[in-house]
């Protein structure tokens, strides 16, 4: 819900009056008489006063959402059956990882796991394959976002179904919309020799939880 903040500006004037003093005629003093004169300065104690500026922010439904997750394509590569293992970076990634937090103060984390790379048509598996993500940057969608930023972790997935931590926001942090800043070179696929040719797919499962890690 869009919020409007009303601002009330108060202004005041300091006014000072400057008067002209007119000297009155003073009769001459007789010889032998004496007179005395003195001067004094006015003093004032200045006391500061305090005021307040207030506003209220509301949201109808505070929510925490995993808005986007990436699909990663490593392209077409020679079957690794030579003297060296295969290590390739991503050829195409269609999206960054994005989390939207509309007012949840608990903190949050994103974890990911993957299944083994398999060619279902041929009933083959890509044995020993490892999928890794570097600890790339993470940035708010709004550059002025003052919320403490989430921390990013490097990930190495071997298809065993074990969760790996990707992002973690502290308590009262990670508010607003946050996007990872992955480059193609941040995604790597490593495959040892001894594989059959085929078209292999690994399913990635991303999980968002409302607690820091």
VEXFI-866085 format. One record per residue (C-alpha): x, y, z. Coordinates in steps of 0.001 Angstrom, whole numbers, plus 524288, in hexadecimal, padded with zeros to 5 digits. Layout:
<sites>
+-------+-------+-------+
|    xx |    yy |    zz |
+-------+-------+-------+
|     X |     Y |     Z |
...
+-------+-------+-------+
</sites>
This chain:
<sites>
+-------+-------+-------+
|    xx |    yy |    zz |
+-------+-------+-------+
| 80000 | 80000 | 80000 |
| 80595 | 80CEE | 7FC08 |
| 80897 | 815A9 | 80770 |
| 807D3 | 82453 | 807C9 |
| 80F10 | 82C45 | 811BF |
| 809B2 | 8399F | 814B6 |
| 8139E | 843E3 | 8186A |
| 80FCF | 84FD8 | 8200C |
| 819B0 | 85ABE | 81FE7 |
| 81945 | 864CC | 82AA5 |
| 82033 | 871BA | 8290E |
| 82230 | 87C88 | 832B8 |
| 827BA | 88A36 | 83287 |
| 830A1 | 89077 | 83C46 |
| 82CCC | 89EA8 | 83D24 |
| 834A3 | 8A93A | 843AE |
| 830C7 | 8B758 | 84565 |
| 83B1D | 8C1F2 | 844A6 |
| 8378A | 8CECE | 84B55 |
| 83E03 | 8DC13 | 84A9A |
| 84154 | 8E198 | 857E7 |
| 83F9F | 8F047 | 8591B |
| 848D5 | 8F72A | 86242 |
| 841AF | 8FFE2 | 86BF8 |
| 8472B | 90D02 | 86FBD |
| 84EA3 | 90C35 | 87C7D |
| 85073 | 91864 | 88498 |
| 85E7F | 91C50 | 88788 |
| 86369 | 9187B | 894D2 |
| 86723 | 922F7 | 89E32 |
| 87552 | 92464 | 8A1D9 |
| 87926 | 91B96 | 8ACE2 |
| 86E5D | 911E6 | 8AA56 |
| 87182 | 903F4 | 8A683 |
| 86B0E | 8F9AA | 89E6F |
| 86CDE | 8EB30 | 89BAE |
| 868EE | 8E2A5 | 8905D |
| 868A0 | 8D3F4 | 88D92 |
| 864C8 | 8CA74 | 882E9 |
| 85E55 | 8BCF1 | 882A4 |
| 85BB9 | 8B29D | 8782E |
| 84F51 | 8AA9A | 876EC |
| 85114 | 89BC8 | 877D4 |
| 84895 | 89085 | 87345 |
| 848F9 | 881B3 | 87486 |
| 845C4 | 87AC2 | 867B0 |
| 83F31 | 86DA3 | 869B8 |
| 83EAF | 86408 | 85E3C |
| 831CD | 85D98 | 85AFD |
| 82FCC | 85021 | 85500 |
| 8260B | 84BBC | 84AD5 |
| 82339 | 83F19 | 84375 |
| 82133 | 83AAD | 83588 |
| 818DB | 82E57 | 83493 |
| 813A8 | 8252A | 82A39 |
| 80D29 | 817CD | 82999 |
| 81033 | 80D3B | 81F87 |
| 8065B | 80264 | 81D64 |
| 80547 | 7F667 | 814DC |
| 7F932 | 7EE32 | 812E9 |
| 7FFFE | 7E146 | 810EF |
| 80E7B | 7E095 | 8145C |
| 81418 | 7D681 | 80B07 |
| 820B6 | 7CF7D | 807CE |
| 821C7 | 7CA65 | 7F9ED |
| 82B9E | 7C332 | 7F193 |
| 8286C | 7CACE | 7E535 |
| 83254 | 7C56E | 7DB78 |
| 83B93 | 7B9D5 | 7DA49 |
| 8454F | 7B74D | 7CF3D |
| 8450B | 7ACD7 | 7C4C3 |
| 85309 | 7A9A6 | 7C0D7 |
| 85728 | 7A494 | 7B378 |
| 864F0 | 79F5E | 7B189 |
| 8634A | 79D93 | 7A2E1 |
| 868AC | 79281 | 79A8A |
| 875F3 | 78CD3 | 79E2E |
| 87ECC | 781A2 | 79A0F |
| 87CC5 | 77554 | 7A224 |
| 887E0 | 77529 | 7AC29 |
| 88ECB | 7685F | 7A97A |
| 89C82 | 76D77 | 7A72E |
| 8A7D3 | 77009 | 7B050 |
| 8A16E | 77BD5 | 7B6D2 |
| 89488 | 77E17 | 7BDB6 |
| 88A58 | 78763 | 7B867 |
| 888D5 | 794AA | 7BEF5 |
| 87FE7 | 79E92 | 7B863 |
| 87933 | 7AB26 | 7BC23 |
| 86AEE | 7AE19 | 7B945 |
| 86766 | 7B1A3 | 7AB4C |
| 85A68 | 7B7B4 | 7AF21 |
| 85368 | 7BB7F | 7BBC0 |
| 8459C | 7C0D8 | 7BA6F |
| 84427 | 7C7B1 | 7C78C |
| 84A8A | 7CBA8 | 7D42A |
| 845CB | 7C6D2 | 7E14C |
| 83C47 | 7D0B2 | 7E739 |
| 83613 | 7D1DB | 7F4BD |
| 82B72 | 7DBCE | 7F80B |
| 8294D | 7DF02 | 80672 |
| 81DDF | 7E7FC | 8095A |
| 81FE4 | 7EA19 | 817E9 |
| 823C7 | 7DCF1 | 81DDF |
| 82D9F | 7DFCF | 828C4 |
| 831AB | 7D1D9 | 82C06 |
| 83CC0 | 7D139 | 82213 |
| 83CD5 | 7C6F0 | 81763 |
| 84526 | 7BD4B | 80FCD |
| 8450B | 7B698 | 80294 |
| 84A51 | 7A8DB | 800C8 |
| 84B7A | 7A078 | 7F497 |
| 84D3A | 79215 | 7F195 |
| 84DB8 | 78A7D | 7E4DC |
| 84AFD | 77D1F | 7DF83 |
| 85517 | 77549 | 7D7F4 |
| 8570D | 778C8 | 7C99C |
| 84F92 | 76E8E | 7C1E1 |
| 84BF8 | 76BB4 | 7B3CD |
| 83E54 | 76641 | 7B5DD |
| 83CA7 | 76204 | 7A7AA |
| 848AB | 75942 | 7A841 |
| 847BE | 7566C | 7B6CF |
| 855B9 | 75B25 | 7B8F8 |
| 85BC7 | 76374 | 7C3B9 |
| 86709 | 76D0B | 7C37E |
| 86F62 | 766B9 | 7CDF5 |
| 8775D | 76F50 | 7D700 |
| 87232 | 77C1C | 7D14C |
| 872F7 | 7881B | 7DA0A |
| 86B85 | 794BC | 7D838 |
| 87130 | 7A0AA | 7DF1B |
| 86D34 | 7AEDD | 7E116 |
| 876DD | 7B94A | 7E539 |
| 873BB | 7C2D8 | 7F03C |
| 86FFD | 7CDC3 | 7E6F0 |
| 86AC2 | 7DAFA | 7EAE9 |
| 85D1A | 7DE14 | 7EFBF |
| 856A9 | 7EB5E | 7EE46 |
| 849B0 | 7F1E5 | 7F18B |
| 8404C | 7F54C | 7E692 |
| 83FC3 | 802E7 | 7EC96 |
| 84D88 | 80870 | 7EDB5 |
| 84965 | 810A1 | 7F988 |
| 8452B | 804B2 | 80166 |
| 84AF0 | 8069F | 80F11 |
| 847D4 | 7F8FE | 81431 |
| 8535E | 7F043 | 81824 |
| 856A4 | 7E82E | 80C21 |
| 85635 | 7D954 | 80B22 |
| 862CD | 7D17D | 80B0D |
| 865BF | 7C894 | 7FF9F |
| 86C4C | 7BB38 | 80014 |
| 8733A | 7B2F3 | 7F5EF |
| 86C32 | 7A645 | 7F2B0 |
| 870D5 | 798EF | 7EE0F |
| 86633 | 78F33 | 7EA5F |
| 868B7 | 780E1 | 7E790 |
| 85ADC | 77C2A | 7E50B |
| 85931 | 775C5 | 7F253 |
| 84D18 | 77D9B | 7F62D |
| 8540F | 784F1 | 8011B |
| 850A7 | 79348 | 80326 |
| 85B4F | 79D86 | 801B2 |
| 85A18 | 7AB63 | 806F5 |
| 859E3 | 7B5E0 | 7FC5F |
| 854FE | 7C253 | 80301 |
| 852B1 | 7C639 | 81127 |
| 84CE5 | 7D2F3 | 81648 |
| 84E45 | 7D6B0 | 824B8 |
| 8431F | 7D9EA | 82DF4 |
| 83D2B | 7E6EF | 82998 |
| 84568 | 7E612 | 81D34 |
| 842FC | 7E29B | 80F0B |
| 836E6 | 7EB32 | 80E54 |
| 8321E | 7EF2A | 800E1 |
| 835C8 | 7E877 | 7F412 |
| 8433D | 7E21A | 7F2BA |
| 8496D | 7DC37 | 7E68A |
| 855BD | 7D43D | 7E4BE |
| 85F98 | 7D930 | 7DAD0 |
| 86453 | 7CC7F | 7D4C1 |
| 86CCC | 7CCB9 | 7C899 |
| 86D69 | 7C116 | 7BF5A |
| 87AF0 | 7BDE3 | 7C493 |
| 87556 | 7BC86 | 7D25D |
| 86E96 | 7AFC7 | 7CE71 |
| 87784 | 7A416 | 7CC10 |
| 874F9 | 795FC | 7C85E |
| 87FD9 | 78C2C | 7CB05 |
| 87ED2 | 77E71 | 7C566 |
| 8891F | 773B7 | 7C68A |
| 88CB9 | 76B09 | 7BB10 |
| 88548 | 75E7F | 7B884 |
| 877F8 | 76344 | 7B3D2 |
| 86E36 | 75FAB | 7A94D |
| 86975 | 769E8 | 79F95 |
| 85BB0 | 76F04 | 7A1A0 |
| 8532C | 77A4E | 7A606 |
| 853F7 | 77B4F | 7B4CF |
| 84B52 | 782F7 | 7BE21 |
| 84C55 | 785D0 | 7CCAF |
| 840A4 | 78B45 | 7D424 |
| 843BF | 79628 | 7DDC9 |
| 83AD9 | 79881 | 7E975 |
| 83BBE | 7A5F0 | 7EFDC |
| 8364F | 7A7BC | 7FD8C |
| 83392 | 7B4B3 | 80472 |
| 83211 | 7B49C | 8134B |
| 82EDD | 7BFEE | 81C67 |
| 83AAA | 7BE71 | 82541 |
| 84904 | 7C25B | 823F4 |
| 853BA | 7B817 | 822E1 |
+-------+-------+-------+
</sites>
